[in-house]
C-alpha cells in the first residue's frame, strides 16, 4: 500500500491489516514499525512495516499478554517458538512461569499471573514496558545463581508488584546490573509485608535508571519489619551510577545493605527507621542524598548508620534527619569515620558547609564510640538530629 502526502501533512494510519493463518500459526496485528502515531507528519519518504504476533493454531496454553521478540519475530510467550525461553504451567499449583534460557531477547506486555525466572546461563535480557502485578507466592522475578553477571536492560516504564502478604517481588541470587537502555527508563518495584521487596544475594549495580522500591505493610499493621532492598551478605555491594533512586518503607528499616556507592546519583530514602550499611557509604560528585527517619527511636538509632561515610569530589547535597516530634533519630552515625576526599587526597571539612554542625565522636553505652555530626550543648558535643552537607 502506497500513500502520498504533501510535506508537513499529518499521516493517517491505514486500517489494521490482516495476515492469513498458515498450517502452524495465526497472526494478530500489533502495530507498525517504526511506531506510527497520530502526530506524525510527512517529511521524507518512509516505509512502515506491519508487525504481527504469532499464535500456534494448535496451542493449548492461553495467551498471556507477555510478548517476546528476538528483533525480527514477535510472539506471545504461549507460542514457545522463538529459541531462548520456555513458558509452562509449573508445579502442583500450575504457576504460569516464563523461564528465560537464552541471551538477547526482549519482553514486554502486562500480566497478573506470569512469574519470570532467568536461567544461570543468561547474561543479557531486556524488559520493555513490562508490567507484572498480582498475588504471587514467590518472587515474581527470580535470577538463578551464577558466577557471571546478568545485565537487565530497562526500556520504557517497567513495573513489578507482589500484592500477596510476606512474599518478595524480586530475588537476585547472582550479580545483577539494572541498566536504563533509553532516556527516562524507569523500574517500579513493591512488595507487602516482606522482609525485603528486593533481595540481593550478590552485588547489584544500577546505571542510568529511575528506580523506585516500596516496602508496604500488611493492611492494618504498621509495626512489622519491612525493607525495600537488602540481602543476607554483609559483603554485598550496591552501586548506583547516573541514576535516581527512591526507597520507601511503611514499616521499620528503609534499607539494609552492604557497601553503598552513589555516583552522580540522587537517593531519596524514607521510613520509620533509616538506612543501614554494614560496610560504608561512598558519595561521589553531584550526588544528592535525602534520608528521613520518621519513627520514634530507641535512644541512639540513626537515620543513616554506616561503618564509614566518605564524600569524594563532592559537589551535590546531603540531608539526613529524624522527624518524629518526641524522639527524633540521630542524623548520622559512623562506626569508624566521616571524611572528605578531593583529587585522591583526604581533606578537612573546612571547604564544606555542614549546616551548623561539626564532625566529632560521641560514646553510647549500647554501641560504643561513633563519629557523627554534632552540635554543641553546654560545651559538650551532642549528636545532631538533622544535618545538611554542601560544598562551599
C-alpha positions in Angstrom: 0.0 0.0 0.0 1.5 3.3 -1.1 0.0 6.6 0.2 1.3 10.1 -0.8 1.1 13.1 1.5 2.1 16.8 0.9 5.2 17.7 3.0 4.2 18.6 6.6 0.7 17.0 6.4 -0.4 14.7 9.2 -0.1 11.0 8.3 -3.3 8.9 8.8 -2.6 5.2 9.7 -4.5 2.8 7.5 -6.9 0.3 9.0 -5.3 -2.6 10.8 -4.1 -5.1 8.2 -4.6 -8.8 8.4 -2.2 -11.7 7.7 -3.7 -15.1 6.7 -3.1 -18.0 9.1 -0.9 -20.9 7.9 -0.8 -24.5 9.0 1.1 -23.7 12.2 0.2 -20.1 13.2 -2.5 -17.5 13.2 -1.4 -13.8 13.3 -2.5 -10.8 15.3 -1.6 -7.3 14.2 0.4 -5.5 17.0 1.3 -2.2 15.3 3.7 -0.5 12.9 7.5 -0.4 12.8 8.6 2.3 13.1 5.9 3.4 15.5 3.2 5.4 13.7 1.5 8.0 15.9 -1.4 10.4 15.2 1.0 13.3 15.3 3.4 12.0 12.6 3.8 14.3 9.6 5.2 13.7 6.2 8.8 14.9 5.9 10.7 12.3 3.9 9.9 9.0 2.2 9.2 6.4 4.8 8.2 2.8 4.9 6.1 1.4 7.8 6.0 -2.4 8.2 3.1 -4.2 9.8 4.1 -6.2 12.9 2.3 -9.4 13.9 2.3 -11.7 16.9 2.3 -15.4 16.0 0.0 -17.7 17.9 0.1 -21.5 17.4 -3.2 -22.8 15.9 -3.0 -26.0 18.0 -1.7 -24.3 21.1 -3.0 -25.5 24.4 -1.8 -22.5 26.5 -3.9 -19.4 26.7 -2.3 -16.1 25.6 -0.5 -14.4 28.5 -0.2 -10.8 27.4 3.6 -11.0 27.5 5.3 -10.7 24.2 8.8 -11.8 23.3 10.9 -10.7 20.4 14.3 -11.6 19.1 14.4 -8.5 17.0 12.6 -9.9 14.0 9.8 -12.1 15.2 7.2 -11.1 17.8 5.0 -13.7 19.7 3.1 -14.2 22.8 5.1 -16.4 25.1 2.5 -19.1 25.0 3.7 -19.8 21.5 7.1 -21.2 22.7 8.6 -20.8 19.2 11.5 -18.3 19.4 14.6 -20.1 20.9 15.8 -18.9 24.3 12.8 -19.2 26.5 10.1 -21.6 27.7 6.6 -21.0 29.0 4.8 -23.6 31.0 2.5 -24.2 34.0 4.9 -25.3 36.7 4.4 -27.3 39.9 1.3 -28.6 41.6 -0.2 -25.2 41.7 0.3 -24.9 37.9 2.0 -21.4 38.2 2.4 -19.8 34.8 6.2 -19.5 34.5 8.4 -17.8 31.9 11.9 -19.3 32.0 14.5 -17.3 30.1 17.3 -19.5 28.9 19.0 -17.5 26.1 20.5 -14.1 25.6 19.3 -11.1 23.6 15.5 -11.4 24.0 13.2 -8.6 24.8 10.0 -9.0 26.8 7.0 -6.6 27.0 3.4 -6.6 28.0 1.3 -7.0 31.1 0.3 -9.9 33.2 -1.1 -10.6 36.7 -0.1 -14.3 36.7 3.2 -14.9 34.9 6.3 -15.4 37.0 9.7 -14.8 35.4 12.8 -17.0 36.1 16.1 -16.1 34.5 18.4 -19.1 34.0 22.0 -19.2 35.2 23.4 -19.1 31.6 21.7 -15.9 30.7 23.8 -12.7 30.8 21.6 -10.2 28.8 17.9 -9.6 28.7 15.7 -6.6 28.0 12.3 -5.6 29.6 10.4 -3.0 27.6 7.4 -1.6 29.5 7.0 -5.0 31.2 4.3 -5.0 34.0 3.9 -7.9 36.4 1.5 -7.3 39.2 -0.6 -9.7 41.4 -0.6 -12.1 44.3 2.4 -14.3 43.9 3.5 -16.9 46.4 7.2 -16.5 45.5 9.3 -13.7 44.0 7.8 -12.5 40.7 11.3 -12.0 39.2 14.0 -14.5 40.1 17.5 -14.7 38.8 19.2 -18.1 39.3 22.6 -18.4 41.0 25.5 -18.0 38.6 29.1 -16.8 38.6 28.5 -14.5 35.7 26.9 -11.1 35.8 23.4 -10.6 34.5 22.5 -7.4 32.7 18.8 -6.5 32.7 18.2 -3.6 30.3 15.1 -1.5 31.1 13.1 0.4 28.4 10.0 2.5 29.0 8.3 2.2 32.3 8.5 -1.3 33.9 6.5 -2.3 37.0 6.8 -5.3 39.3 4.4 -5.6 42.3 3.7 -8.5 44.5 0.4 -7.8 46.4 0.5 -11.1 48.4 1.5 -10.8 52.1 5.0 -11.9 53.1 6.5 -12.6 49.6 9.2 -10.7 47.9 8.8 -9.0 44.5 12.4 -9.7 43.2 15.2 -12.1 44.2 18.6 -12.0 42.7 20.9 -14.9 43.6 23.8 -13.6 41.4 25.5 -10.3 40.4 23.0 -8.2 38.5 23.2 -4.8 36.7 19.9 -2.9 36.0 20.6 -0.6 33.1 18.4 2.1 31.7 18.6 1.4 28.0 16.9 4.7 26.9 16.5 8.1 28.4 13.8 8.2 31.2 13.7 4.4 31.6 12.1 3.5 34.9 11.5 0.5 37.1 9.0 0.4 40.0 9.0 -2.5 42.5 6.9 -3.1 45.5 6.0 -6.0 48.0 3.8 -6.2 51.0 4.8 -7.4 54.5 8.1 -8.9 53.2 11.4 -8.6 54.9 12.8 -7.2 51.6 10.9 -6.2 48.5 14.2 -6.8 46.6 16.6 -9.4 47.9 20.1 -9.5 46.6 22.5 -12.3 47.4 25.3 -10.7 45.4 26.3 -7.3 44.1 23.7 -5.0 42.5 24.7 -2.3 40.0 22.2 0.3 38.8 23.1 2.5 35.9 21.2 5.4 34.2 17.8 4.2 35.6 14.9 5.7 37.6 14.4 3.0 40.3 11.7 3.2 42.9 11.2 0.5 45.5 8.4 0.3 48.1 8.1 -1.9 51.1 4.4 -2.0 52.2 2.9 -3.1 55.5 0.2 -5.7 55.7 -3.2 -3.9 55.7 -4.0 -2.6 59.1 -0.5 -3.3 60.5 2.2 -0.7 60.8 4.7 -2.3 63.1 6.4 -5.0 61.0 9.9 -5.1 59.8 9.8 -4.4 56.1 12.6 -3.0 53.9 12.7 -2.0 50.2 16.1 -3.6 49.5 18.8 -5.7 51.2 20.4 -9.1 51.5 22.0 -11.5 54.0 25.6 -10.9 53.0 27.5 -8.1 54.6 29.9 -8.2 51.6 27.2 -7.3 49.1 27.9 -4.0 47.2 25.1 -1.7 45.9 26.4 0.7 43.3 24.2 3.4 41.8 25.5 5.5 38.9 23.8 8.3 37.0 20.5 7.2 38.4 17.5 8.4 40.5 16.8 6.0 43.4 13.7 6.3 45.7 13.3 3.9 48.6 10.1 4.0 50.7 9.3 1.8 53.8 5.9 1.8 55.5 7.4 -0.3 58.3 10.8 -0.2 60.0 14.1 -0.1 58.1 14.3 1.8 54.8 17.3 -0.2 53.5 19.7 -2.9 54.8 22.8 -3.0 52.6 26.4 -3.9 52.4 28.6 -1.2 50.8 26.7 1.6 49.1 28.2 3.7 46.3 26.3 6.7 44.9 28.0 8.2 41.8 26.2 11.2 40.4 23.0 9.7 41.7 20.0 11.1 43.6 18.9 9.0 46.6 15.7 9.6 48.5 15.0 7.2 51.3 12.2 7.4 53.9 11.0 5.1 56.6 10.3 4.7 60.3 13.9 3.7 60.6 16.8 4.7 58.5 19.3 3.3 56.0 21.8 0.8 57.4 25.1 -0.1 55.7 27.2 -2.7 57.4 30.1 -1.6 55.4 30.0 2.1 54.4 28.6 4.7 52.1 30.6 6.5 49.4 29.0 9.6 47.9 30.7 10.9 44.6 30.4 14.0 42.6 27.0 15.7 42.2 25.0 13.1 44.1 22.0 14.3 46.0 21.1 12.4 49.2 18.0 12.9 51.3 17.3 10.3 54.1 14.4 10.7 56.6 13.5 8.5 59.6 10.0 9.3 60.8 9.6 6.8 63.7 10.3 7.1 67.4 13.9 6.0 68.1 15.2 3.7 70.8 17.8 6.1 72.1 20.7 6.0 69.6 19.1 4.9 66.3 20.3 7.0 63.3 18.7 8.0 60.1 21.9 6.8 58.4 24.0 4.1 60.2 27.3 3.1 58.4 30.8 1.9 59.1 32.2 4.9 57.2 30.8 7.9 55.3 33.0 9.2 52.6 32.4 12.3 50.4 34.6 12.1 47.3 34.9 15.1 45.0 31.5 16.0 46.4 29.6 18.9 44.7 26.0 17.8 45.4 23.8 17.8 48.6 23.4 15.6 51.6 20.5 15.7 54.1 19.7 13.3 56.9 17.2 13.8 59.6 14.8 12.2 62.2 11.4 13.8 62.0 9.5 12.3 65.0 8.2 15.1 67.2 9.0 13.5 70.5 12.2 11.5 70.0 13.8 12.2 66.6 16.5 10.0 65.3 20.2 10.9 65.3 21.0 12.0 61.7 24.2 10.0 61.1 26.3 7.5 63.0 29.6 6.2 61.5 31.3 3.4 63.4 34.7 4.4 62.1 34.9 7.8 60.2 33.4 10.6 58.3 35.8 12.0 55.7 36.1 14.2 52.6 38.3 13.4 49.7 39.4 15.6 46.8 41.6 14.6 43.9 42.5 11.3 45.6 43.6 13.1 48.8 41.8 13.3 52.1 41.0 16.9 53.1 39.4 18.6 56.1 35.8 19.7 56.2 36.6 23.4 56.0 35.6 23.6 52.4 32.1 22.3 53.1 29.0 23.8 54.8 27.9 21.3 57.5 24.8 23.2 58.4 26.0 24.4 61.7 27.3 21.0 62.9 30.9 19.7 63.3 32.3 16.3 63.0 33.2 14.7 66.3 32.9 11.5 68.3 30.1 10.5 70.7 30.1 7.5 73.0 26.9 5.4 73.5 26.5 2.6 76.1 25.0 0.3 73.6 27.4 0.6 70.7 30.5 2.4 71.9 32.2 5.4 70.3 31.0 6.6 66.9 31.8 9.5 64.6 28.9 11.8 63.9 27.8 15.3 63.0 27.4 17.2 66.3 26.0 20.4 67.8 27.5 22.0 70.9 25.4 21.7 74.0 27.0 23.5 77.0 30.5 22.7 75.7 29.7 19.1 75.1 29.3 17.6 71.5 25.8 16.1 71.1 24.8 14.1 68.0 22.6 16.2 65.7 19.1 15.1 64.7 19.4 16.8 61.4 22.4 17.6 59.1 23.0 19.1 55.7 26.3 19.0 53.8 27.2 21.1 50.8 30.3 22.3 49.1 31.1 25.9 49.9 
